Amino acid sequence: MGEVFAGRYELADPIGRGGVGAVWRAWDHRRRRYVAAKVLQQSDAHTLLRFVREQALRIDHPHVLAPASWAADDDQVLFTMDLVSGGSLAHLIGDYGALPPRFVSLLLDQLLAGLAAVHAEGVIHRDIKPANILLEATGSGRPHLRLSDFGISMRQGEPRLTETNYVVGTPGYFAPEQLLGAEPDFTADLFAVGLVALYLLQGRKPDSQALAEHFAAHGTPSAPESIPEPLWQVVATLLQPDPQARFRSANGARKALASAAELLPEPGPGEEPVEVFDQIGPLPPGFGPAGPEAKAGPEGAADSPGPAPAGPTVAPATATPAEAPGAGDSSGEPSTDGFPLAPPAPPAQDPTFVPSQAPTSSAHQPAATAPTTTPAPAPGHVDTRPYTAPGHAPPQPHFPAQPGYGYPQAQPHGAGYGYPQAAPPGPGPAPGATPSRPGPSPKIAVPIALVALVCLVVGFWALTQT
């Protein structure tokens, strides 16, 4: 059994790591399904603002993977999204190398459709790259692409969280105007789509700076040998160094791509089919397709989490999450907090290729225990145990959890949700004394007050900048 976050999300196994958080496969006890949960690991004001900006994004589109919900528990926060198990485009290139033009045109159409929905909400992605484009595990069927990771996205005209002369994104996927300090725009996303298209068609990461210099000095070059001319005209228009020479919108690029796809040659009889496999791997011990498996207690009672308790309660200790395979994927360029998975093997034909990159609540229900009978005390014996109503089990002791994967587990006996645990029964108060009500411990109250103060200062600062 894994750690339960906010009484709802039970962490199963880590499946990736990004710049500001780790991604876990988690079981949603409310919706009864597995989700990807990104757990924020940094708590400085700048990171919290980016987190709030990302989790607030709600775009419902079949080719967009946006946050679906979020939760906070003590000093940890997370947001969840659909669990996509087919890996990223970097994994696909690692398995197959350069992809067939018709297959690439289908992937590009889905990518542009998702990007058009993002732009329609006034959002600029700013980090389109193979590691942030995920695939459903469809096998040999029609591929299904999802554009993910909106960690550095921003709405057009929204105040920037970085200095004006500071470029945010992944080196190698910047548009030329970004390097010159221009404000983020939709056409910069389209330039990155052109680089992704070239990556899929050639099986290796293109040199964006050399491409921009060649376009500026010699104009649009002729189509490379492996790329059909109609498809190259679409890709070359996306790669124009001048933003005014590119497509003005993702929908415009889709229309040009649809016309070019009609002119592409049919696949040959010996062409290898492209299959998209599950890249996450099996569930860890203790978890099944229907969620966490029941765990027998010491007296045979099933131990399974129930609904979240109403009001603050003390969270009993939990077991360390089961170990399972899951590693971040490295793309050779600095990460901007993508959705990494296990790294793919590099294609055989290009030894210099480095693949690109690739998901939460801590309240638990105590295990059910069988009722026990209490023997009658000996004559003259004074019973100092706390009163237990008939038909109810006496309180059970709690033990601290063991650390796992670098994440804090449930608090040991005496703390939970920031509220103090009731003191064990002892001698009653002196006659006439007024009972005192304990407050939060300084270890909990001070960090919360500091975080609130930092957020307040940053908020006032942001207001003065407008």
C-alpha positions as CSV (number, residue, x, y, z in Angstrom):
1,M,0.0,0.0,0.0
2,G,1.4,3.4,-0.9
3,E,1.1,6.8,0.7
4,V,-2.4,8.4,0.4
5,F,-2.4,12.1,-0.4
6,A,-5.2,14.2,0.8
7,G,-7.4,11.2,1.5
8,R,-7.8,10.6,-2.3
9,Y,-4.7,9.8,-4.3
10,E,-2.7,6.8,-3.4
11,L,0.9,6.8,-4.8
12,A,1.8,3.5,-6.5
13,D,5.2,4.0,-8.2
14,P,7.3,6.8,-9.6
15,I,7.3,6.9,-13.4
16,G,9.3,10.0,-14.1
17,R,11.0,13.2,-12.8
18,G,11.0,16.7,-14.1
19,G,12.5,20.0,-13.2
20,V,10.3,20.9,-10.3
21,G,8.6,17.6,-9.4
22,A,8.3,13.9,-9.7
23,V,5.6,12.1,-11.6
24,W,3.9,9.1,-10.0
25,R,1.3,6.6,-11.1
26,A,-1.4,7.0,-8.5
27,W,-4.8,5.5,-7.8
28,D,-7.7,8.0,-7.5
29,H,-10.0,6.6,-4.8
30,R,-12.9,8.9,-5.8
31,R,-12.9,8.2,-9.5
32,R,-11.6,4.6,-9.2
33,R,-8.9,4.8,-11.8
34,Y,-5.2,5.3,-12.2
35,V,-3.9,8.8,-13.0
36,A,-0.5,10.5,-13.4
37,A,0.3,12.8,-10.4
38,K,3.0,15.4,-10.5
39,V,4.2,16.1,-6.9
40,L,5.8,19.5,-6.5
41,Q,9.1,19.2,-4.7
42,Q,10.1,22.9,-4.4
43,S,8.2,25.4,-2.4
44,D,9.8,28.7,-3.2
45,A,7.4,31.5,-4.3
46,H,8.5,31.4,-7.9
47,T,7.9,27.7,-8.3
48,L,4.5,28.0,-6.5
49,L,3.4,30.7,-8.9
50,R,4.3,28.5,-11.9
51,F,2.5,25.6,-10.3
52,V,-0.7,27.7,-9.7
53,R,-0.5,28.9,-13.3
54,E,-0.1,25.4,-14.7
55,Q,-2.8,23.7,-12.6
56,A,-5.3,26.4,-13.4
57,L,-5.1,25.5,-17.1
58,R,-8.2,23.6,-18.2
59,I,-8.3,22.6,-21.9
60,D,-10.6,19.7,-22.9
61,H,-9.3,18.4,-26.2
62,P,-8.4,14.8,-27.3
63,H,-4.8,15.8,-28.2
64,V,-4.1,17.9,-25.2
65,L,-3.0,16.6,-21.8
66,A,-3.8,19.3,-19.3
67,P,-4.1,19.1,-15.5
68,A,-7.5,17.7,-14.3
69,S,-7.4,18.3,-10.6
70,W,-5.1,19.3,-7.7
71,A,-4.7,18.7,-4.0
72,A,-2.6,20.0,-1.1
73,D,-1.6,18.2,2.0
74,D,0.5,20.0,4.7
75,D,3.5,21.3,2.8
76,Q,3.1,19.2,-0.4
77,V,1.0,20.0,-3.4
78,L,0.2,18.0,-6.6
79,F,-1.9,18.0,-9.7
80,T,-3.2,15.1,-11.7
81,M,-3.8,14.3,-15.3
82,D,-4.7,11.3,-17.4
83,L,-2.2,8.5,-17.4
84,V,-0.6,8.1,-20.8
85,S,1.5,5.0,-21.1
86,G,2.8,4.9,-24.7
87,G,5.9,7.0,-24.0
88,S,6.9,10.1,-25.9
89,L,8.0,10.8,-29.5
90,A,11.6,10.5,-28.3
91,H,10.8,6.8,-27.3
92,L,9.3,6.2,-30.8
93,I,12.4,7.6,-32.6
94,G,14.6,5.5,-30.2
95,D,12.7,2.4,-31.3
96,Y,12.3,3.1,-35.1
97,G,14.6,5.9,-36.1
98,A,13.2,8.0,-39.0
99,L,9.4,7.5,-39.4
100,P,7.4,7.1,-42.7
101,P,6.2,10.4,-44.2
102,R,2.5,9.3,-44.0
103,F,2.8,8.4,-40.3
104,V,4.6,11.7,-39.6
105,S,1.9,13.7,-41.4
106,L,-0.8,12.0,-39.2
107,L,1.2,12.8,-36.0
108,L,1.7,16.4,-37.1
109,D,-2.0,16.9,-37.9
110,Q,-2.9,15.7,-34.3
111,L,-0.2,18.0,-32.8
112,L,-1.4,21.0,-34.7
113,A,-5.0,20.2,-33.7
114,G,-4.0,20.2,-30.1
115,L,-1.9,23.3,-30.4
116,A,-4.8,25.1,-32.2
117,A,-7.0,24.4,-29.1
118,V,-4.3,25.7,-26.8
119,H,-3.9,28.9,-28.9
120,A,-7.6,29.3,-29.0
121,E,-7.5,29.7,-25.2
122,G,-4.8,32.5,-25.6
123,V,-2.1,30.2,-24.2
124,I,1.4,30.0,-25.6
125,H,3.0,26.6,-24.8
126,R,6.7,27.8,-25.1
127,D,8.2,24.3,-24.7
128,I,7.1,22.1,-27.6
129,K,9.7,19.3,-28.0
130,P,9.5,15.5,-28.6
131,A,9.7,14.7,-24.8
132,N,6.6,16.7,-24.1
133,I,4.5,15.0,-26.8
134,L,3.1,11.8,-25.4
135,L,1.4,8.8,-27.1
136,E,-1.3,6.4,-26.0
137,A,-0.3,2.8,-26.1
138,T,-2.3,1.9,-29.3
139,G,-0.1,-0.9,-30.6
140,S,-0.3,-1.2,-34.4
141,G,-3.5,0.8,-34.5
142,R,-4.0,4.5,-35.3
143,P,-1.6,6.6,-33.2
144,H,-3.0,9.0,-30.6
145,L,-0.9,12.0,-29.6
146,R,-1.2,14.2,-26.5
147,L,0.6,17.6,-26.1
148,S,1.6,17.9,-22.4
149,D,3.7,19.9,-19.9
150,F,2.4,23.4,-19.6
151,G,4.9,24.3,-16.8
152,I,6.3,27.4,-18.6
153,S,3.3,28.2,-20.7
154,M,1.7,31.7,-20.4
155,R,-1.3,33.5,-21.7
156,Q,-0.6,36.1,-24.4
157,G,-0.1,39.5,-22.7
158,E,0.2,37.9,-19.2
159,P,3.0,39.2,-16.9
160,R,6.1,37.1,-17.3
161,L,7.7,35.4,-14.3
162,T,11.2,35.8,-15.7
163,E,13.3,38.8,-16.6
164,T,12.7,40.4,-20.0
165,N,16.1,39.4,-21.3
166,Y,15.9,35.8,-20.0
167,V,14.8,33.1,-22.4
168,V,12.8,30.2,-21.0
169,G,12.5,26.8,-22.8
170,T,14.6,24.0,-24.1
171,P,17.8,24.9,-26.0
172,G,17.6,23.7,-29.6
173,Y,13.8,24.4,-29.8
174,F,13.9,28.2,-29.6
175,A,12.6,30.3,-32.4
176,P,15.2,32.8,-33.7
177,E,13.2,35.8,-32.5
178,Q,13.2,34.3,-29.0
179,L,17.0,34.4,-28.9
180,L,16.7,38.1,-29.8
181,G,14.5,38.9,-26.8
182,A,11.1,39.1,-28.6
183,E,8.0,38.6,-26.5
184,P,6.5,35.0,-26.7
185,D,4.1,34.5,-29.5
186,F,2.0,31.8,-31.2
187,T,4.4,31.7,-34.2
188,A,7.2,30.6,-31.9
189,D,5.3,27.5,-31.1
190,L,4.8,26.8,-34.8
191,F,8.6,27.0,-35.3
192,A,9.1,24.4,-32.7
193,V,6.5,22.2,-34.4
194,G,8.6,22.4,-37.6
195,L,11.7,21.3,-35.7
196,V,9.7,18.3,-34.2
197,A,8.5,17.4,-37.8
198,L,12.1,17.4,-39.1
199,Y,13.2,15.3,-36.1
200,L,10.5,12.7,-36.9
201,L,11.4,12.6,-40.6
202,Q,15.1,12.3,-40.2
203,G,15.4,10.4,-36.9
204,R,17.8,12.9,-35.2
205,K,17.6,16.3,-33.5
206,P,18.0,19.1,-36.1
207,D,20.4,22.0,-35.6
208,S,18.0,24.9,-35.3
209,Q,20.6,27.6,-35.4
210,A,22.3,26.2,-38.5
211,L,18.8,25.9,-40.2
212,A,17.9,29.5,-39.4
213,E,21.3,30.8,-40.7
214,H,20.9,28.7,-43.9
215,F,17.3,29.9,-44.5
216,A,18.4,33.5,-43.9
217,A,21.4,33.4,-46.2
218,H,20.2,31.1,-49.0
219,G,16.4,31.0,-48.8
220,T,14.4,27.8,-48.5
221,P,16.6,24.9,-49.4
222,S,15.4,22.0,-51.6
223,A,13.8,19.0,-49.9
224,P,16.1,16.5,-48.2
225,E,16.3,13.1,-49.9
226,S,14.1,11.3,-47.4
227,I,11.3,13.9,-47.3
228,P,8.7,14.2,-50.1
229,E,8.5,17.6,-51.7
230,P,4.8,18.4,-50.7
231,L,5.5,17.6,-47.0
232,W,8.8,19.5,-47.1
233,Q,7.0,22.7,-48.3
234,V,4.8,22.6,-45.1
235,V,7.8,21.9,-42.8
236,A,9.9,24.6,-44.5
237,T,7.2,27.2,-44.0
238,L,7.1,26.3,-40.3
239,L,10.9,26.7,-40.1
240,Q,11.1,30.2,-41.7
241,P,13.4,32.5,-39.5
242,D,11.0,35.4,-40.1
243,P,7.8,35.0,-38.0
244,Q,5.9,36.9,-40.7
245,A,6.8,34.2,-43.3
246,R,5.5,31.3,-41.2
247,F,1.9,30.1,-41.0
248,R,-0.1,32.6,-39.0
249,S,-2.0,30.0,-37.1
250,A,-2.0,26.2,-36.3
251,N,-5.2,25.8,-38.2
252,G,-3.6,27.4,-41.3
253,A,-0.7,24.9,-41.0
254,R,-3.2,22.0,-40.7
255,K,-5.0,23.0,-43.9
256,A,-1.6,23.1,-45.8
257,L,-0.7,19.7,-44.3
258,A,-4.0,18.1,-45.4
259,S,-3.4,19.2,-49.0
260,A,0.2,17.8,-48.8
261,A,-0.9,14.5,-47.3
262,E,-3.0,13.8,-50.4
263,L,0.1,13.9,-52.6
264,L,2.2,11.6,-50.5
265,P,3.1,8.2,-51.9
266,E,1.4,5.1,-50.6
267,P,3.5,2.9,-48.2
268,G,5.5,0.2,-49.9
269,P,4.8,-3.5,-49.4
270,G,8.0,-4.0,-47.3
271,E,7.5,-0.9,-45.1
272,E,7.7,-1.8,-41.4
273,P,4.6,-0.9,-39.5
274,V,5.0,1.5,-36.5
275,E,3.7,0.2,-33.2
276,V,3.3,2.2,-30.0
277,F,3.9,0.0,-26.9
278,D,3.3,0.5,-23.2
279,Q,6.4,2.2,-21.8
280,I,5.4,2.4,-18.1
281,G,5.5,-1.3,-17.2
282,P,3.5,-3.5,-14.8
283,L,1.9,-2.3,-11.6
284,P,4.0,-2.7,-8.4
285,P,3.2,-5.3,-5.8
286,G,0.1,-4.4,-3.8
287,F,-1.7,-2.8,-6.8
288,G,-4.0,-4.4,-9.4
289,P,-6.0,-3.2,-12.4
290,A,-8.9,-2.4,-10.0
291,G,-6.7,-0.4,-7.6
292,P,-4.8,-1.2,-4.4
293,E,-5.3,-4.8,-3.3
294,A,-6.8,-5.6,0.1
295,K,-4.2,-6.3,2.7
296,A,-5.1,-8.6,5.5
297,G,-4.5,-7.2,9.0
298,P,-3.1,-9.2,12.0
299,E,-6.6,-10.5,12.8
300,G,-7.7,-11.2,9.2
301,A,-9.5,-7.9,8.7
302,A,-9.1,-6.3,5.2
303,D,-7.1,-3.1,5.2
304,S,-8.3,-0.8,2.5
305,P,-8.7,2.9,2.3
306,G,-12.2,4.2,2.7
307,P,-13.6,7.7,1.9
308,A,-11.8,10.7,3.2
309,P,-12.8,11.6,6.8
310,A,-14.9,14.7,7.5
311,G,-12.8,17.2,9.3
312,P,-9.2,17.0,10.5
313,T,-8.1,13.6,11.7
314,V,-4.9,12.0,12.7
315,A,-3.3,10.0,9.8
316,P,-2.0,6.6,10.9
317,A,1.4,5.7,9.6
318,T,1.7,4.0,6.2
319,A,4.0,1.5,4.6
320,T,6.7,2.5,2.3
321,P,5.6,2.6,-1.4
322,A,6.5,-0.6,-3.2
323,E,9.5,-0.5,-5.4
324,A,8.8,-0.6,-9.1
325,P,10.7,0.3,-12.3
326,G,10.4,3.9,-13.4
327,A,13.0,6.4,-14.4
328,G,13.3,9.8,-16.0
329,D,14.3,10.0,-19.6
330,S,17.1,12.2,-20.7
331,S,17.0,14.1,-23.9
332,G,20.5,15.5,-24.1
333,E,19.3,19.0,-23.6
334,P,18.3,20.8,-20.3
335,S,14.9,19.7,-19.1
336,T,12.1,22.2,-18.5
337,D,10.1,19.8,-16.3
338,G,8.7,17.4,-19.0
339,F,6.8,14.1,-18.4
340,P,9.8,11.8,-18.7
341,L,9.7,8.0,-18.9
342,A,12.3,5.4,-19.2
343,P,14.9,6.4,-21.8
344,P,14.6,4.7,-25.3
345,A,17.6,3.1,-27.0
346,P,19.3,5.3,-29.6
347,P,18.7,4.5,-33.3
348,A,21.4,2.3,-34.8
349,Q,21.8,4.5,-37.9
350,D,22.8,7.6,-35.9
351,P,25.3,7.0,-33.1
352,T,25.2,10.7,-32.1
353,F,21.5,10.7,-31.4
354,V,20.5,11.3,-27.9
355,P,16.8,10.6,-27.2
356,S,14.6,13.3,-25.6
357,Q,12.8,13.1,-22.4
358,A,9.6,11.6,-21.2
359,P,3.2,11.0,-12.2
360,T,-0.8,12.2,-4.1
361,S,-2.7,12.8,-0.2
362,S,-1.7,11.5,3.1
363,A,-4.8,10.7,5.0
364,H,-5.3,7.0,5.7
365,Q,-8.2,5.1,7.2
366,P,-7.1,2.9,10.1
367,A,-7.3,-0.9,9.6
368,A,-10.5,-2.5,10.8
369,T,-10.0,-4.7,13.9
370,A,-12.2,-7.3,15.5
371,P,-13.8,-6.3,18.8
372,T,-12.1,-7.6,21.8
373,T,-13.3,-8.4,25.3
374,T,-11.7,-6.8,28.4
375,P,-11.2,-9.1,31.4
376,A,-12.7,-7.9,34.7
377,P,-10.1,-6.1,36.8
378,A,-8.9,-7.7,40.1
379,P,-10.5,-6.4,43.3
380,G,-8.9,-3.1,44.4
381,H,-7.4,-2.5,40.9
382,V,-7.7,1.0,39.5
383,D,-8.2,1.0,35.7
384,T,-6.3,4.0,34.2
385,R,-7.1,3.1,30.6
386,P,-9.2,5.6,28.5
387,Y,-12.9,4.8,28.4
388,T,-14.1,2.7,25.5
389,A,-17.8,2.5,24.5
390,P,-19.3,-1.0,24.4
391,G,-19.0,-2.6,21.0
392,H,-16.0,-0.4,19.9
393,A,-12.4,-1.4,19.6
394,P,-9.9,0.3,22.0
395,P,-7.5,2.7,20.4
396,Q,-4.5,1.0,18.7
397,P,-0.9,2.3,18.9
398,H,0.6,3.9,15.8
399,F,4.1,3.5,14.5
400,P,6.1,5.9,12.3
401,A,6.4,5.0,8.6
402,Q,9.7,4.3,6.9
403,P,10.9,6.8,4.3
404,G,10.4,5.9,0.6
405,Y,11.6,7.6,-2.7
406,G,12.5,10.7,-0.9
407,Y,8.9,11.6,-0.1
408,P,7.7,12.3,3.5
409,Q,5.3,9.6,4.7
410,A,2.4,10.0,7.1
411,Q,3.4,11.8,10.3
412,P,4.2,9.6,13.3
413,H,1.8,9.3,16.3
414,G,1.2,12.8,17.6
415,A,0.7,14.8,14.4
416,G,-1.6,14.9,11.4
417,Y,-2.9,17.6,9.0
418,G,-1.1,20.2,11.1
419,Y,-3.4,19.5,14.1
420,P,-2.0,18.3,17.5
421,Q,-2.8,14.8,18.6
422,A,-4.8,14.4,21.8
423,A,-2.4,13.8,24.7
424,P,-2.6,10.3,26.3
425,P,-4.8,10.1,29.3
426,G,-3.2,11.0,32.6
427,P,-4.0,12.6,35.9
428,G,-7.0,15.0,35.6
429,P,-6.6,18.7,36.0
430,A,-6.4,20.2,39.5
431,P,-9.7,21.2,40.9
432,G,-10.7,24.7,39.8
433,A,-8.0,24.7,37.0
434,T,-9.1,25.9,33.5
435,P,-8.2,23.3,30.8
436,S,-6.0,24.7,28.0
437,R,-6.4,24.0,24.3
438,P,-3.1,23.2,22.6
439,G,-2.3,24.9,19.3
440,P,-0.2,23.9,16.3
441,S,3.4,23.1,17.0
442,P,6.1,25.7,16.0
443,K,7.6,23.1,13.5
444,I,4.3,23.3,11.5
445,A,3.1,26.9,12.2
446,V,6.4,28.7,11.3
447,P,6.9,27.2,7.8
448,I,3.2,27.9,7.0
449,A,3.5,31.5,8.1
450,L,6.7,32.0,6.1
451,V,5.2,30.6,2.9
452,A,2.1,32.8,3.4
453,L,4.3,35.8,3.9
454,V,6.4,35.1,0.8
455,C,3.2,34.6,-1.3
456,L,1.9,37.9,0.0
457,V,5.1,39.8,-0.8
458,V,5.2,38.3,-4.3
459,G,1.5,39.2,-4.9
460,F,2.1,42.8,-3.9
461,W,5.2,42.9,-6.1
462,A,3.3,41.6,-9.1
463,L,0.6,44.2,-8.6
464,T,3.2,47.0,-8.7
465,Q,4.6,45.7,-11.9
466,T,1.3,46.2,-13.9
